[in-house]
Structures are given as structure tokens and as C-alpha cells.
């Protein structure tokens, strides 16, 4: 981008979020850009086309905003502004989950699994969840660092091999959120002459008004396309820079991306259900909080069906027939394992806070 375009975008950002621009917010935005570069040519190239900023301003809160402005030079500057609380919440909750994993085991065929702690979570882990929820729902104009030193000590004491794998998953959880926003402005249909076939069928939800069905379709399609782009980019990194064979790289990329995407959506599901309870699709069809997207549980379920089709090249009927390929078993097993850890943490927290 030209210097004048960057300055126009910066001025627009500051005028809308006047308390922004602190070191923590700037560091977070820089981290997102660095993650895009770390995880491949596709992620890096797409991020380079956007002005990306984070803010803890309550004016944006925990939402994300993407649009564009016209510079005085005539250039168009697309931007993505994301509430810092959103990313810090996803990071903190999922790094607490890291503390569950213990020593690695190998089955002798190159597959590594990790043992979990039988007495997890402890009170110090549950306190971290409480602090994260307060940060997310709180009304303080500035984000607190309360509990961060203690969390860093818990992370530092974690099993090193598990920490590497888990940190990569959290990377992809954050990038999934960012790439969902990128798809609002630069959908996959504009990036590829022949995008992968993807048909989202909402016919099973006849109670949805047409306008809401259209918005839900857009949101769910952005989820799916974000997963596709991340999978392709991560697989290229694993093959090119880590020497993996094509099939192995694609399997490992699918594990990281699908587990990361589910980690992001599952974490947000906790907040949604704390605020609104478990909401069915029929109830969400007319509820104001679900004007733009379905309940998170349904969102996760539909994304898993898409992931199955993307990874196995089989349709949803094959999934219902349990036609599980080896790569899908690996991916689904990893997603389910991390999901169970979060479920345990969330259920113990709900009981503890009472």
C-alpha cells in the first residue's frame, strides 16, 4: 500500500477508536500479520492486502469490522479491525487447555499421542477461565493483565512437545477468525477461477426467514472458505519447509486447521451459551442475537460436515454412513480430543463458579 493510503487508514481507525493505539493492541495486530507469514504464501499474500488493526476500545468491543475507505490518491484501502478482547479470550482459554496435556506416547508407527492429567483442571485453571470471561464481558476501557503472570507460569511448566503442537493449533484458531473476516471482502470465488465445490444446504431449516437464511449462508460459507485457504497454505509450509511428503503434509495441515477452527468456535460457544443459554435453530430463527449467524454449536456441526467433504472428497451422505478414511480418522480424533478437554474445563468452571 502507498504511504498515503496507510495514513488514511490509520486516521480513520484512530478517529473511530480514539483510545486505541496502545502497545498491546499494536503488538497483537503485528502478531496476526506475523502468523500469516509463518503459515504460508496464501495467508501472507492475502493479509498483505489489508490494513489490520486491533483495539480494546469498548466501541468495537468483542466484534470485528471489515470494510474499506477511499484514499485522497484514489486508492481503495480494505481494512479489518478486530476487538482485542476477542483474540485474547481465545488465546487464554486455549492456552489453559494446554496445561492438561502431559507426556507424549508413540505407537511405533510415527504417530504421537499425549497423556492427560487425571486431576485437571485445578482451581488455578478455573480462575483463569473466570478472568478471561470477565475480560470479555467486562466494561473496563482498558484490558487488565490480571492473572497473566500466573498463566505464563502454568504455560512454562507444560510438557514441551505438547506445547509446540498446541501453540500451533491456537495460531490457527486466531487465523481462522482473521480469515473469516477476509472472506467478507475477498471471497474465495474472487480468488480462484474454479473454487472448490461447496454447497451449504439450509433446506433442513424451513423456519428461517429468507433474509436470515441468506446471511447465515454467507457466514457459514466464509467459515468454510477460511478453512480451505488455511489448509492449502499450511500444507504448503509443511511440505516445502519441513520436508513432509504431500499426503503427510495435508493430513497434518488438516489436523491443525480443523482443530484450530473448532477451538475458536467452541470457545465462543461458551460465551454465547452463558449469555443466551443453549439455543436451538428454531429459536435462533427469530432471535435478535442470531441475526447474522446460527448458534455456534450448529455452526461447528456444519463446518465439520464441510471439512469431511473437503478432506475425503466424499459427500455428507458418506459421512452419515460412517465412511471414514484414514486421514479423516486422524483429523476427527484430534478435533474430538481437544473438544473433550475444553468440555471438561467449561463444565468444571460452571460448577466451580456456583
C-alpha positions as CSV (number, residue, x, y, z in Angstrom):
1,X,0.0,0.0,0.0
2,X,1.1,3.6,-0.6
3,X,2.1,5.6,2.4
4,X,-0.8,8.0,1.9
5,X,-3.2,5.0,1.9
6,X,-1.8,3.7,5.1
7,X,-2.0,7.1,6.7
8,X,-5.7,7.5,5.6
9,X,-6.5,4.1,7.1
10,X,-4.6,5.0,10.3
11,X,-6.5,8.3,10.6
12,X,-9.8,6.5,10.0
13,X,-9.0,3.9,12.7
14,X,-8.0,6.4,15.3
15,X,-11.0,8.7,14.6
16,X,-13.3,5.7,15.2
17,X,-11.5,4.2,18.2
18,X,-9.7,7.2,19.9
19,X,-8.4,5.2,22.8
20,X,-6.6,2.7,20.5
21,X,-3.0,2.6,19.6
22,X,-1.5,1.3,22.8
23,X,1.5,-1.0,22.7
24,X,-0.5,-4.2,23.5
25,X,-3.0,-3.6,20.7
26,X,-0.3,-2.8,18.2
27,X,1.6,-5.9,19.3
28,X,-1.4,-8.1,18.8
29,X,-2.1,-6.8,15.3
30,X,1.6,-7.3,14.4
31,X,1.4,-10.9,15.8
32,X,-1.6,-11.7,13.5
33,X,0.4,-10.4,10.4
34,X,3.4,-12.5,11.6
35,X,1.2,-15.6,11.9
36,X,0.1,-15.1,8.3
37,X,3.7,-15.0,7.2
38,X,4.6,-18.0,9.3
39,X,1.8,-20.2,7.9
40,X,2.4,-19.8,4.2
41,X,2.2,-18.0,1.0
42,X,-1.5,-17.9,0.7
43,X,-2.1,-16.5,4.2
44,X,0.7,-13.9,3.8
45,X,-0.4,-12.7,0.4
46,X,-4.0,-12.2,1.4
47,X,-3.1,-10.4,4.7
48,X,-0.7,-8.0,2.8
49,X,-3.7,-6.6,1.0
50,X,-5.5,-5.4,4.2
51,X,-4.9,-2.8,6.9
52,X,-5.2,-4.9,10.0
53,X,-5.6,-3.3,13.5
54,X,-6.7,-4.5,16.9
55,X,-8.3,-2.3,19.6
56,X,-9.5,-2.8,23.2
57,X,-12.0,0.1,22.7
58,X,-15.4,-0.7,24.0
59,X,-16.8,1.0,20.9
60,X,-15.8,-2.1,19.0
61,X,-15.9,-4.4,22.0
62,X,-15.5,-8.1,21.1
63,X,-16.7,-7.7,17.5
64,X,-14.8,-7.3,14.2
65,X,-15.4,-4.8,11.5
66,X,-14.3,-5.0,7.9
67,X,-14.9,-2.5,5.1
68,X,-12.7,-0.1,3.1
69,X,-12.0,3.6,2.7
70,X,-11.1,5.7,-0.3
71,X,-7.7,7.5,0.0
72,X,-7.2,11.0,-1.4
73,X,-5.0,9.5,-4.1
74,X,-8.0,7.5,-5.3
75,X,-6.8,4.2,-3.9
76,X,-9.1,1.8,-2.0
77,X,-7.8,0.6,1.3
78,X,-9.6,-2.5,2.7
79,X,-9.3,-2.8,6.5
80,X,-10.0,-5.3,9.2
81,X,-10.5,-4.0,12.8
82,X,-10.8,-6.7,15.5
83,X,-11.6,-6.3,19.2
84,X,-8.5,-7.3,21.1
85,X,-10.7,-9.0,23.8
86,X,-11.8,-11.5,21.2
87,X,-8.3,-12.7,20.4
88,X,-7.1,-12.6,24.0
89,X,-10.1,-14.6,25.1
90,X,-9.5,-17.3,22.5
91,X,-5.8,-17.4,23.3
92,X,-6.2,-17.5,27.1
93,X,-8.8,-20.2,27.2
94,X,-7.0,-22.5,24.8
95,X,-3.6,-22.0,26.5
96,X,-5.2,-23.0,29.8
97,X,-6.2,-26.2,27.9
98,X,-2.5,-26.7,27.1
99,X,-1.9,-27.4,30.8
100,X,-3.9,-30.6,30.6
101,X,-1.5,-32.4,28.3
102,X,1.3,-34.5,29.7
103,X,4.0,-36.7,28.3
104,X,3.9,-37.9,24.7
105,X,3.4,-41.6,23.7
106,X,4.4,-43.2,20.3
107,X,2.6,-46.1,18.8
108,X,5.8,-47.2,17.0
109,X,4.5,-46.1,13.6
110,X,5.4,-42.4,13.9
111,X,2.1,-41.4,15.5
112,X,2.4,-39.4,18.7
113,X,-0.3,-39.0,21.3
114,X,-0.3,-37.3,24.6
115,X,-1.5,-38.4,28.0
116,X,-3.7,-36.1,30.0
117,X,-3.7,-35.1,33.7
118,X,-6.3,-37.0,35.8
119,X,-6.6,-34.2,38.4
120,X,-7.1,-31.4,35.8
121,X,-8.4,-28.7,35.9
122,X,-7.4,-27.4,39.3
123,X,-8.6,-24.2,40.9
124,X,-5.8,-22.1,39.4
125,X,-7.0,-23.2,35.9
126,X,-10.6,-22.4,36.7
127,X,-9.6,-18.9,38.0
128,X,-8.0,-18.2,34.6
129,X,-11.4,-19.0,32.9
130,X,-13.1,-16.6,35.2
131,X,-10.6,-13.9,34.5
132,X,-11.0,-14.4,30.7
133,X,-14.8,-14.2,30.9
134,X,-14.6,-11.0,33.0
135,X,-12.2,-9.6,30.4
136,X,-14.5,-10.5,27.6
137,X,-17.8,-9.3,29.1
138,X,-16.2,-6.5,31.3
139,X,-16.7,-2.8,30.8
140,X,-13.3,-1.5,31.7
141,X,-11.9,0.8,28.9
142,X,-8.5,-0.8,29.2
143,X,-7.7,-4.5,29.3
144,X,-6.3,-5.8,32.6
145,X,-3.2,-8.0,32.8
146,X,-4.6,-9.7,35.9
147,X,-3.7,-13.4,36.1
148,X,-1.4,-13.2,33.1
149,X,1.8,-13.8,35.2
150,X,0.3,-16.9,36.8
151,X,-0.9,-18.2,33.4
152,X,2.5,-17.8,31.9
153,X,4.0,-19.8,34.7
154,X,1.4,-22.6,34.1
155,X,2.3,-22.5,30.4
156,X,6.1,-22.6,31.1
157,X,5.6,-25.7,33.2
158,X,3.7,-27.5,30.4
159,X,5.1,-30.5,28.5
160,X,7.4,-29.0,25.7
161,X,6.3,-31.3,22.9
162,X,2.6,-30.8,23.6
163,X,3.2,-27.1,23.9
164,X,4.5,-26.9,20.4
165,X,1.6,-28.8,18.9
166,X,-1.0,-26.9,21.0
167,X,0.5,-23.5,20.2
168,X,0.3,-24.2,16.5
169,X,-3.4,-25.0,17.0
170,X,-4.0,-21.8,18.8
171,X,-2.2,-20.0,15.9
172,X,-4.7,-21.5,13.5
173,X,-7.7,-20.6,15.8
174,X,-6.7,-17.0,15.6
175,X,-6.1,-17.1,11.9
176,X,-9.4,-18.7,11.3
177,X,-11.1,-15.7,12.9
178,X,-9.0,-13.3,10.7
179,X,-9.6,-15.3,7.5
180,X,-13.3,-15.4,8.1
181,X,-13.2,-11.6,8.1
182,X,-11.0,-11.6,5.0
183,X,-13.7,-13.6,3.2
184,X,-16.2,-10.9,3.8
185,X,-14.3,-8.7,1.4
186,X,-12.3,-11.1,-0.7
187,X,-14.3,-14.3,-1.0
188,X,-12.8,-17.4,-2.5
189,X,-14.9,-17.0,-5.7
190,X,-12.8,-13.9,-6.5
191,X,-9.5,-15.6,-5.7
192,X,-9.8,-18.8,-7.9
193,X,-11.2,-19.4,-11.3
194,X,-12.6,-22.7,-10.1
195,X,-13.2,-22.6,-6.4
196,X,-13.7,-25.9,-4.7
197,X,-17.3,-27.1,-4.9
198,X,-19.2,-26.1,-1.8
199,X,-22.9,-26.2,-1.3
200,X,-24.4,-25.2,2.0
201,X,-27.8,-26.7,2.4
202,X,-30.1,-24.9,4.8
203,X,-33.2,-26.7,3.4
204,X,-33.5,-28.6,6.7
205,X,-34.3,-25.3,8.4
206,X,-37.6,-24.2,6.8
207,X,-38.3,-21.9,9.8
208,X,-35.5,-19.5,8.7
209,X,-36.8,-16.3,7.0
210,X,-35.2,-15.8,3.6
211,X,-33.1,-12.8,4.6
212,X,-31.7,-14.6,7.7
213,X,-31.0,-17.7,5.7
214,X,-29.0,-15.7,3.2
215,X,-26.9,-14.1,6.0
216,X,-26.4,-17.4,7.7
217,X,-25.3,-18.9,4.4
218,X,-22.8,-16.1,3.9
219,X,-21.3,-16.5,7.4
220,X,-21.1,-20.3,7.1
221,X,-19.5,-20.1,3.6
222,X,-16.9,-17.7,5.0
223,X,-16.1,-20.2,7.7
224,X,-15.7,-23.0,5.1
225,X,-13.6,-20.9,2.8
226,X,-11.3,-19.8,5.6
227,X,-10.7,-23.5,6.5
228,X,-9.9,-24.2,2.8
229,X,-7.4,-21.4,2.4
230,X,-5.7,-22.1,5.7
231,X,-5.4,-25.8,4.9
232,X,-3.8,-25.2,1.5
233,X,-1.4,-22.6,2.9
234,X,-0.4,-24.7,5.9
235,X,0.1,-27.8,3.8
236,X,2.5,-25.9,1.5
237,X,4.6,-24.8,4.5
238,X,4.8,-28.3,5.9
239,X,5.8,-29.8,2.6
240,X,8.2,-27.0,1.5
241,X,9.9,-26.0,4.7
242,X,9.6,-29.2,6.8
243,X,10.2,-31.8,4.2
244,X,6.9,-33.7,4.6
245,X,5.5,-35.8,1.8
246,X,2.4,-34.3,0.2
247,X,-0.1,-36.7,1.8
248,X,1.5,-36.3,5.3
249,X,1.6,-32.6,5.0
250,X,-2.0,-32.4,4.0
251,X,-3.0,-34.7,6.9
252,X,-1.1,-32.6,9.4
253,X,-2.4,-29.4,8.0
254,X,-6.0,-30.6,8.2
255,X,-5.4,-31.6,11.9
256,X,-4.0,-28.2,12.8
257,X,-6.6,-26.2,10.8
258,X,-9.7,-28.1,11.7
259,X,-8.7,-28.4,15.4
260,X,-7.9,-24.6,15.4
261,X,-11.2,-23.6,13.8
262,X,-13.2,-25.7,16.2
263,X,-11.2,-24.3,19.1
264,X,-12.2,-20.8,18.1
265,X,-15.9,-21.6,17.6
266,X,-16.1,-23.8,20.7
267,X,-14.6,-21.2,22.9
268,X,-17.1,-18.6,21.6
269,X,-19.9,-21.1,22.1
270,X,-19.1,-21.0,25.9
271,X,-19.8,-17.2,25.9
272,X,-22.9,-17.5,23.7
273,X,-24.4,-20.1,26.0
274,X,-23.5,-18.2,29.2
275,X,-25.4,-15.2,27.8
276,X,-28.3,-16.9,25.9
277,X,-28.4,-20.5,27.0
278,X,-28.4,-23.4,24.6
279,X,-30.5,-22.1,21.7
280,X,-32.0,-24.3,19.0
281,X,-32.0,-23.4,15.3
282,X,-35.8,-22.9,15.6
283,X,-35.4,-20.4,18.4
284,X,-32.5,-18.7,16.7
285,X,-34.5,-18.2,13.5
286,X,-36.2,-15.2,15.1
287,X,-33.9,-14.2,17.9
288,X,-32.1,-10.9,17.6
289,X,-28.6,-12.1,18.8
290,X,-28.6,-14.7,15.9
291,X,-29.5,-12.2,13.1
292,X,-26.2,-12.8,11.2
293,X,-25.1,-16.3,12.2
294,X,-26.6,-19.6,13.6
295,X,-25.9,-20.8,17.1
296,X,-22.2,-21.8,17.5
297,X,-23.0,-25.5,18.0
298,X,-24.8,-25.6,14.7
299,X,-22.0,-23.6,13.1
300,X,-19.5,-26.2,14.3
301,X,-21.5,-29.1,13.1
302,X,-22.0,-27.7,9.6
303,X,-18.3,-26.8,9.4
304,X,-17.4,-30.4,10.4
305,X,-19.5,-31.7,7.5
306,X,-17.8,-29.4,5.1
307,X,-14.3,-30.4,6.5
308,X,-15.2,-34.0,5.9
309,X,-16.1,-33.4,2.3
310,X,-13.0,-31.2,1.7
311,X,-10.6,-33.8,3.2
312,X,-12.2,-37.0,1.9
313,X,-13.8,-35.7,-1.3
314,X,-17.0,-37.6,-0.2
315,X,-20.4,-36.1,0.4
316,X,-22.4,-35.7,3.6
317,X,-24.3,-38.9,3.0
318,X,-21.0,-40.8,3.1
319,X,-20.3,-39.2,6.5
320,X,-23.7,-40.3,7.8
321,X,-22.8,-43.8,6.5
322,X,-19.5,-43.5,8.5
323,X,-17.3,-43.9,5.6
324,X,-14.2,-42.8,7.5
325,X,-10.9,-42.6,5.6
326,X,-7.6,-42.9,7.5
327,X,-6.9,-39.1,7.1
328,X,-10.4,-38.3,8.4
329,X,-9.9,-40.6,11.4
330,X,-6.7,-38.7,12.3
331,X,-8.4,-35.3,11.9
332,X,-11.6,-36.2,13.7
333,X,-9.7,-37.9,16.5
334,X,-7.6,-34.8,17.2
335,X,-10.6,-32.4,17.0
336,X,-12.6,-34.7,19.4
337,X,-9.7,-35.0,21.8
338,X,-9.3,-31.2,22.1
339,X,-13.0,-30.7,22.2
340,X,-13.3,-33.1,25.2
341,X,-10.6,-31.1,27.1
342,X,-12.5,-27.8,26.6
343,X,-15.8,-29.5,27.5
344,X,-14.2,-30.7,30.8
345,X,-12.8,-27.2,31.5
346,X,-16.1,-25.5,30.8
347,X,-18.2,-27.9,32.8
348,X,-15.9,-27.8,35.8
349,X,-15.9,-24.0,35.6
350,X,-19.7,-23.7,35.6
351,X,-19.8,-25.9,38.6
352,X,-17.0,-24.1,40.4
353,X,-18.4,-20.6,39.9
354,X,-21.6,-21.6,41.6
